[in-house]
Amino acid sequence: MHKLYLLRLFPALLLTATVLTTSCDKELEQPYSGINDDNAQVTLTSFIPVVTKYAPGELVRIEVAAAEPDQVQDIQLVQVVSKTDSTVVATLAPNFTYNEANRTTSQLVTYTVPSTLPNKQAVRLDVVVNFKNGGSRTRPVPFNVARAPEIKFSATPATFRNGLTATQQSEDDIITYSVILNETGITTLPASFVVGSNPPLFKTLDSLSYFYTIGSGAERRIGSVRLSSGAAATRAVDVTVPRGAVGQQVTFRFVAYSLQQMAAVSSTVTAVAPAALSQQRTGRLAFGPNANPDSLSFNLRTGLNELNANPTTAKDIYLTLNGTALGLATANTTQFFRLPATETSTQAFTSATANSVARRYYQAQAASLLTSTVAALAANDLILVRLRGTNEYQILRVLGTKPSTAGSTARLRFDYRSL
């Protein structure tokens, strides 16, 4: 009867790579060696993965399957450290049940990794199934002790992409947080290592997830990145200040996960109303044989044409000519992004804020769309400006153009808004 049952059950007992091979009797340590007997197969099923690294305090869950569970006397968990120090850490009474989904008769046993074991320590957990007739079967679960996941902010934890301060962040603004995972750690043991030495061995991370909470409201998940290593890494994560947050504190939380364990770090900002571009100025540029040389360039900070004899550092924009088409260029580190036609309107200019301009500029920068020249200008063109490589942003609107024909003077009229 037992042999028929074993033949039906045995194909369903899937064995993991680390635990499925039956050790030869001479390789098993006394007094936990298997004894020759007539008892049936004992396996550790593959339905609960056994990994190669566990952290102190972590729970090792093992599913023990026996073809003849009614013949089991007890199950012992034997901790073997450095292949020599063997300790019986638990003796469990049999409590096997049939799992219809797994098609095994099995029992779940658990073992907690001691907090006293040093990093990188080699450990073998022997699962010893003792039978009523005095025989036994032993299955080993080898692993190394590793650190639980760790996460921290970098020296510069947050970069505010609108160029404004932490107290000037508004809805839809983008903040880039820099987080360090498993600082100085490694994910794989070197061929030769010393127990407890640096760099530390870490658990393999499964993912990095990030969340936000507005005030005392419910936490919401923003996104997640899949991970597959325990080695030290720095991650830059873009988050957006959520809508409906003005006047409230927003908490961003970043969580690194591994098997059973996690580590988290949080940062807060208080969302405010966007900063208005309250100053509006107009300007004119001219280029050609009859134009005043001092009307060729313009200082966007002073709102005045820049003298031709002045250094280029203050010449934020100047007029260029390509045939009859007018263009803008800069003589310093100012950069431009011309909004596409789908984003160009009178309202887009009048409602622009320092936050919205800087946010759109950052998106253009991420897409490598920034330029130091703008060609073929036309009325109502909207150009975002980052002034001289600083965090000062403006929006410029082309009011009118007069092209150069037959050597006549070309002219450009514009206005712009700034803080």
C-alpha positions as CSV (number, residue, x, y, z in Angstrom):
1,M,0.0,0.0,0.0
2,H,2.8,2.4,0.9
3,K,4.8,1.6,-2.2
4,L,1.8,2.4,-4.5
5,Y,1.2,5.7,-2.7
6,L,4.8,6.6,-3.1
7,L,4.7,5.9,-6.9
8,R,1.8,8.2,-7.3
9,L,3.2,11.0,-5.1
10,F,6.9,11.0,-6.1
11,P,6.5,12.9,-9.5
12,A,4.8,15.8,-7.7
13,L,7.7,16.3,-5.2
14,L,9.6,19.0,-7.0
15,L,13.0,19.6,-5.5
16,T,15.1,22.8,-5.3
17,A,18.6,22.9,-6.6
18,T,20.1,23.5,-3.2
19,V,18.2,20.8,-1.3
20,L,17.1,18.0,-3.6
21,T,20.1,15.8,-3.8
22,T,20.1,13.0,-1.3
23,S,23.4,13.1,0.6
24,C,25.4,9.9,0.8
25,D,25.4,8.4,4.4
26,K,29.1,8.9,4.8
27,E,28.7,12.7,4.0
28,L,26.1,13.3,6.8
29,E,27.4,14.2,10.2
30,Q,26.7,12.0,13.2
31,P,24.5,11.7,15.1
32,Y,22.2,13.2,12.4
33,S,23.1,10.7,9.6
34,G,20.5,8.8,7.7
35,I,20.1,5.2,8.7
36,N,19.3,2.4,6.2
37,D,15.7,1.6,6.6
38,D,12.6,0.8,4.6
39,N,11.0,4.2,5.1
40,A,9.9,6.2,2.0
41,Q,11.2,9.3,0.4
42,V,11.4,12.7,2.3
43,T,11.8,15.9,0.3
44,L,11.8,19.6,0.8
45,T,9.3,20.9,-1.7
46,S,10.0,23.7,-4.2
47,F,6.8,25.6,-3.5
48,I,8.5,27.7,-0.8
49,P,11.8,28.9,-2.3
50,V,14.9,28.4,-0.3
51,V,17.5,31.2,-1.0
52,T,21.2,31.3,-0.5
53,K,21.3,34.4,1.8
54,Y,19.3,35.1,5.0
55,A,19.6,37.9,7.4
56,P,19.8,37.7,11.3
57,G,16.3,37.6,12.6
58,E,14.8,36.4,9.3
59,L,12.5,33.4,9.2
60,V,13.4,30.4,7.1
61,R,10.2,28.6,6.0
62,I,10.6,25.1,4.8
63,E,7.9,22.7,3.6
64,V,8.8,19.1,4.4
65,A,7.0,16.4,2.4
66,A,6.9,12.7,3.4
67,A,5.5,9.8,1.4
68,E,4.6,8.0,4.7
69,P,3.8,10.7,7.2
70,D,2.1,8.3,9.6
71,Q,5.5,6.7,10.2
72,V,7.2,9.9,11.2
73,Q,8.2,10.2,14.9
74,D,9.4,13.8,14.9
75,I,11.2,16.5,12.9
76,Q,14.4,18.0,14.1
77,L,16.1,21.2,13.0
78,V,19.8,21.1,13.4
79,Q,21.9,24.2,13.0
80,V,25.4,23.5,11.7
81,V,27.9,26.5,11.8
82,S,31.2,26.3,10.1
83,K,30.5,22.5,9.4
84,T,31.5,21.6,13.0
85,D,29.2,23.3,15.5
86,S,26.0,21.3,15.4
87,T,23.0,22.3,17.6
88,V,19.5,20.9,17.7
89,V,17.4,24.1,17.6
90,A,14.0,22.5,17.5
91,T,12.2,19.2,17.8
92,L,8.7,19.2,16.2
93,A,5.9,16.8,16.5
94,P,4.5,15.5,13.1
95,N,1.6,17.5,11.8
96,F,1.3,16.6,8.1
97,T,-1.6,17.7,6.0
98,Y,-2.4,17.0,2.3
99,N,-2.1,20.1,0.1
100,E,-4.4,19.7,-2.8
101,A,-2.8,22.6,-4.8
102,N,0.7,21.2,-4.4
103,R,-0.4,17.5,-4.3
104,T,1.9,16.8,-1.4
105,T,1.5,15.6,2.1
106,S,3.7,18.1,3.9
107,Q,4.4,20.1,7.0
108,L,5.6,23.6,7.4
109,V,8.6,24.1,9.7
110,T,10.3,27.4,10.5
111,Y,13.7,28.5,11.7
112,T,14.9,31.9,12.8
113,V,18.4,33.0,11.9
114,P,20.2,33.9,15.2
115,S,21.1,37.6,15.6
116,T,24.5,36.5,17.0
117,L,25.8,35.1,13.7
118,P,28.3,37.3,11.9
119,N,28.0,38.5,8.4
120,K,29.1,36.1,5.6
121,Q,28.9,33.1,8.1
122,A,28.3,29.8,6.3
123,V,25.4,28.0,7.9
124,R,23.7,24.7,7.1
125,L,20.3,23.9,8.5
126,D,19.7,20.1,8.5
127,V,16.1,19.1,8.5
128,V,16.1,15.6,10.1
129,V,12.9,13.5,9.8
130,N,13.0,10.7,12.4
131,F,10.8,7.6,11.8
132,K,9.1,5.4,14.4
133,N,11.3,2.4,13.5
134,G,14.5,4.3,14.4
135,G,15.4,5.4,10.8
136,S,15.8,9.0,9.6
137,R,16.1,11.1,6.5
138,T,18.2,14.3,6.5
139,R,17.9,17.2,4.0
140,P,20.4,20.1,4.2
141,V,19.5,23.8,3.6
142,P,22.8,25.7,3.2
143,F,23.0,29.5,3.3
144,N,25.2,32.5,4.2
145,V,24.3,35.2,6.7
146,A,23.7,38.5,5.0
147,R,22.6,42.0,6.1
148,A,19.0,43.0,5.8
149,P,18.2,45.8,3.2
150,E,19.4,49.3,4.0
151,I,18.4,52.6,2.4
152,K,19.5,56.2,3.0
153,F,19.5,59.6,1.2
154,S,22.6,60.8,-0.6
155,A,24.5,63.9,0.6
156,T,22.2,65.9,-1.6
157,P,18.9,64.2,-1.0
158,A,16.6,66.3,-3.2
159,T,17.1,68.3,-6.4
160,F,14.2,70.6,-7.1
161,R,13.9,70.7,-10.8
162,N,12.2,74.1,-10.9
163,G,15.3,75.6,-9.5
164,L,13.3,77.0,-6.6
165,T,13.9,76.3,-2.9
166,A,12.2,73.5,-0.9
167,T,9.7,76.0,0.4
168,Q,8.6,77.0,-3.1
169,Q,7.4,73.7,-4.4
170,S,3.9,73.5,-5.9
171,E,1.6,71.0,-7.5
172,D,3.1,69.1,-10.5
173,D,6.6,70.2,-9.6
174,I,9.3,67.5,-10.1
175,I,11.7,66.6,-7.3
176,T,14.5,64.2,-7.9
177,Y,15.5,62.2,-4.8
178,S,18.8,60.4,-4.6
179,V,18.8,57.3,-2.5
180,I,21.7,54.9,-1.6
181,L,20.8,51.2,-1.4
182,N,23.0,48.8,0.7
183,E,25.8,51.3,1.1
184,T,29.3,49.7,0.5
185,G,27.7,46.2,0.2
186,I,28.2,43.3,-2.2
187,T,25.7,40.8,-3.4
188,T,28.0,37.7,-4.1
189,L,30.6,36.2,-1.9
190,P,34.1,36.3,-3.3
191,A,36.0,33.1,-3.9
192,S,38.1,33.8,-0.8
193,F,36.4,35.7,2.1
194,V,36.7,36.2,5.8
195,V,33.6,35.9,8.0
196,G,32.6,39.3,9.4
197,S,35.0,41.2,7.1
198,N,34.2,44.2,4.9
199,P,32.6,44.8,2.5
200,P,29.4,43.4,4.0
201,L,27.3,40.8,2.2
202,F,23.7,42.0,1.7
203,K,20.4,40.3,0.9
204,T,19.3,40.6,-2.7
205,L,16.8,43.4,-3.2
206,D,13.6,42.6,-5.0
207,S,12.4,46.2,-5.7
208,L,12.4,49.8,-4.8
209,S,8.9,51.4,-4.4
210,Y,8.0,55.0,-3.6
211,F,4.8,56.5,-2.1
212,Y,3.3,59.9,-1.2
213,T,1.0,61.0,1.6
214,I,-0.8,64.3,1.7
215,G,-1.2,65.5,5.2
216,S,-2.9,62.8,7.3
217,G,-4.4,61.1,4.3
218,A,-3.9,57.6,2.9
219,E,-0.6,56.7,1.5
220,R,-0.5,56.2,-2.3
221,R,2.0,54.3,-4.3
222,I,3.7,56.3,-7.1
223,G,5.8,53.7,-8.8
224,S,8.3,50.8,-8.4
225,V,11.6,49.7,-9.9
226,R,12.5,46.0,-10.1
227,L,15.9,45.1,-8.6
228,S,18.0,41.9,-8.6
229,S,21.1,42.6,-6.6
230,G,22.2,43.3,-3.1
231,A,25.3,45.4,-4.2
232,A,25.6,49.0,-3.2
233,A,23.8,51.3,-5.7
234,T,22.6,54.9,-5.9
235,R,19.2,55.6,-7.5
236,A,17.7,58.9,-8.7
237,V,13.9,58.8,-8.4
238,D,11.7,61.5,-9.9
239,V,8.5,62.3,-8.0
240,T,5.8,64.8,-8.6
241,V,4.2,67.0,-6.0
242,P,0.6,65.7,-6.2
243,R,-2.4,67.9,-7.0
244,G,-4.7,68.9,-4.2
245,A,-1.7,69.4,-1.9
246,V,-1.4,73.2,-1.7
247,G,-1.1,74.3,1.9
248,Q,-0.4,70.8,3.1
249,Q,2.7,68.7,3.9
250,V,3.5,66.0,1.4
251,T,5.6,63.0,2.6
252,F,7.5,61.0,0.1
253,R,8.6,57.5,1.3
254,F,11.0,55.2,-0.4
255,V,11.0,51.5,0.5
256,A,13.7,48.9,-0.5
257,Y,12.3,45.3,-0.3
258,S,14.0,41.9,-0.1
259,L,12.6,38.5,0.9
260,Q,10.6,39.1,4.2
261,Q,12.4,42.4,5.0
262,M,12.3,46.0,4.0
263,A,14.0,49.4,4.8
264,A,12.5,52.8,4.3
265,V,13.4,56.5,4.3
266,S,11.1,59.5,4.1
267,S,11.2,63.2,3.2
268,T,8.6,66.0,3.4
269,V,7.8,69.2,1.6
270,T,5.0,71.7,2.1
271,A,3.2,72.5,-1.2
272,V,2.6,76.2,-1.8
273,A,0.9,78.2,-4.6
274,P,3.1,78.6,-7.6
275,A,5.4,81.6,-7.8
276,A,4.0,84.2,-10.2
277,L,6.2,85.7,-13.0
278,S,5.2,89.2,-11.9
279,Q,7.6,91.3,-13.9
280,Q,6.7,91.8,-17.6
281,R,9.0,93.8,-19.9
282,T,9.3,94.5,-23.6
283,G,12.3,94.7,-25.8
284,R,13.5,95.4,-29.4
285,L,16.4,94.1,-31.4
286,A,17.6,95.3,-34.8
287,F,20.2,94.0,-37.3
288,G,21.3,95.4,-40.6
289,P,23.4,98.1,-42.3
290,N,21.2,101.0,-40.9
291,A,20.8,99.5,-37.4
292,N,22.4,101.0,-34.3
293,P,25.1,98.5,-33.2
294,D,23.9,98.9,-29.6
295,S,20.5,97.5,-30.6
296,L,21.7,94.1,-31.6
297,S,21.8,92.4,-28.2
298,F,19.7,92.5,-25.0
299,N,20.2,92.0,-21.3
300,L,17.2,90.0,-19.9
301,R,18.2,90.8,-16.4
302,T,18.2,94.6,-16.7
303,G,15.5,94.8,-19.4
304,L,17.7,97.0,-21.6
305,N,19.7,96.7,-24.8
306,E,23.3,95.8,-24.1
307,L,26.0,98.1,-25.5
308,N,27.9,96.6,-28.3
309,A,31.2,97.3,-26.6
310,N,30.2,95.5,-23.4
311,P,31.5,92.0,-22.6
312,T,29.4,89.1,-23.8
313,T,28.5,87.8,-20.4
314,A,25.5,90.2,-20.2
315,K,24.3,89.6,-23.8
316,D,21.6,87.1,-23.1
317,I,20.0,87.3,-26.6
318,Y,21.0,88.8,-29.9
319,L,19.4,88.9,-33.3
320,T,20.6,86.7,-36.1
321,L,19.6,86.6,-39.8
322,N,19.5,83.6,-42.2
323,G,18.3,84.9,-45.5
324,T,15.2,86.8,-44.6
325,A,14.4,84.6,-41.5
326,L,15.1,86.1,-38.1
327,G,16.6,84.1,-35.2
328,L,17.8,84.4,-31.6
329,A,21.1,83.4,-30.2
330,T,23.0,83.9,-26.9
331,A,26.5,85.1,-26.3
332,N,26.7,83.5,-22.8
333,T,25.4,80.3,-21.2
334,T,21.7,81.1,-21.5
335,Q,19.7,78.3,-23.1
336,F,16.3,78.2,-24.8
337,F,13.4,75.9,-25.5
338,R,10.7,76.9,-28.0
339,L,7.4,75.5,-27.0
340,P,5.7,73.4,-29.7
341,A,2.7,75.0,-31.5
342,T,0.3,72.8,-29.5
343,E,1.4,74.5,-26.3
344,T,1.4,78.1,-27.7
345,S,-1.4,80.4,-26.8
346,T,-2.0,83.8,-25.2
347,Q,-3.1,82.0,-22.0
348,A,0.1,80.0,-21.9
349,F,2.1,83.2,-21.7
350,T,-0.2,85.1,-19.3
351,S,-0.7,82.1,-16.9
352,A,2.9,80.9,-16.8
353,T,4.6,80.7,-13.4
354,A,8.1,80.2,-12.3
355,N,7.1,76.7,-11.4
356,S,5.4,75.8,-14.7
357,V,8.2,77.3,-16.8
358,A,11.0,75.5,-14.9
359,R,9.1,72.2,-14.9
360,R,8.5,72.3,-18.7
361,Y,12.1,73.4,-19.2
362,Y,13.3,70.4,-17.2
363,Q,11.2,68.0,-19.3
364,A,12.7,69.5,-22.4
365,Q,16.2,69.1,-20.9
366,A,15.5,65.4,-20.2
367,A,14.5,65.0,-23.8
368,S,17.7,66.8,-25.1
369,L,15.6,69.6,-26.7
370,L,17.5,72.6,-25.3
371,T,19.3,74.9,-27.7
372,S,21.4,78.1,-27.7
373,T,19.7,79.4,-30.8
374,V,16.2,79.6,-32.1
375,A,15.6,79.9,-35.8
376,A,12.8,81.2,-38.1
377,L,11.0,83.3,-35.5
378,A,7.3,84.1,-36.0
379,A,4.8,86.2,-34.1
380,N,3.4,84.5,-31.0
381,D,6.3,82.1,-30.6
382,L,6.9,81.2,-26.9
383,I,10.4,80.6,-25.8
384,L,11.4,79.3,-22.3
385,V,14.7,80.8,-21.1
386,R,17.1,79.6,-18.5
387,L,19.2,82.7,-17.8
388,R,23.0,82.3,-17.8
389,G,23.0,78.7,-16.4
390,T,21.3,79.8,-13.2
391,N,18.0,78.7,-11.7
392,E,16.3,81.9,-13.1
393,Y,13.6,81.0,-15.6
394,Q,11.7,83.3,-17.9
395,I,9.2,83.0,-20.7
396,L,9.6,85.2,-23.9
397,R,6.9,85.9,-26.5
398,V,7.6,87.1,-30.0
399,L,5.3,90.1,-30.7
400,G,6.3,90.9,-34.2
401,T,9.1,90.5,-36.8
402,K,10.3,92.6,-39.7
403,P,12.5,90.6,-42.0
404,S,15.4,92.0,-43.9
405,T,14.7,92.4,-47.6
406,A,17.1,93.9,-50.1
407,G,19.6,94.7,-47.4
408,S,17.1,96.5,-45.2
409,T,17.2,96.4,-41.4
410,A,15.6,93.4,-39.7
411,R,13.7,94.1,-36.5
412,L,12.3,91.9,-33.7
413,R,9.8,93.0,-31.0
414,F,9.2,90.8,-28.0
415,D,8.0,90.8,-24.4
416,Y,9.0,88.5,-21.5
417,R,8.0,87.6,-18.0
418,S,10.3,86.9,-15.1
419,L,10.3,86.9,-11.3
